[in-house]
Amino acid sequence: DDRPYNAWASSENKTIMDLSERRAILAELTPPYLLLKPREQSSPVVFCSPHSGRIYPKAFLETSRLDAHTLRKSEDCFVDELFAPVVELGAPLIAARFPRAYLDVNREPYELDPELFSGRLPEFANTQSARVIGGLGTIARIVADTEEIYRERLPVGVAFERIERLYRPFHAALANLLESTRRRFGMAVLIDCHSMPSASMGQPAGGRPHFVLGD
């Protein structure tokens, strides 16, 4: 339901949007996703890789206390390339071009961490989810090993630029894919594609596994 946001954005709060963040997104993350479609879709399955994006905006790197290599700990490296052959089998694939450490599209749009932002968050923001408390909201505060990403708090307008210019277009494209698939086949099956954490509860005899098949 976008009504709370629309009411907020239509007021004087719209001036809170961050122009420097907007410029970075327009320059480096347009379009925000990669969409691969088969010549003719023959499957009701849609593949989505939300965490394999590897374009780290220069401005983002400059605000981070971590180097580029460390930031990639949250990235599902090359999962989009791993699943790209599904297009030859008649199924579409959508993949985010921006990294999970920059914006996580597998969250509610406004799971925002009050410890991360300067300025008051709007009342409709979900500031108490388990993921926010763990530092992994829509705009992550930490990378995989609980290392803090940013040197200092971000202006709240940064969050809304990323959500409006990356999160919403990504989800609109995914929704269109699912709806067109449903109309064509009478159903649509979404496969979310991820890599698993490098650590495991019990180490096998030969060390860490190369592949983990989730459910």
ABEGO torsion letter per residue (X at the ends): XAAAAAAAAABAAAAABBAAAAAAAAAAAOBABBBBBBABBABABBBBBAAABABBBAAAAAABABBAAAAAAABBBGAAAAAAAAAAAGBBBBBBABBAAABBAABBAABBBAAABBEBBBAABBAABAAAAAGBBABBABBAAGBBABABBBBAAAAAAAAAAAAAAAAAAAAAAAAAAAAAAGBBBBBBBBBBBABBABBBAAEBBABBBBX
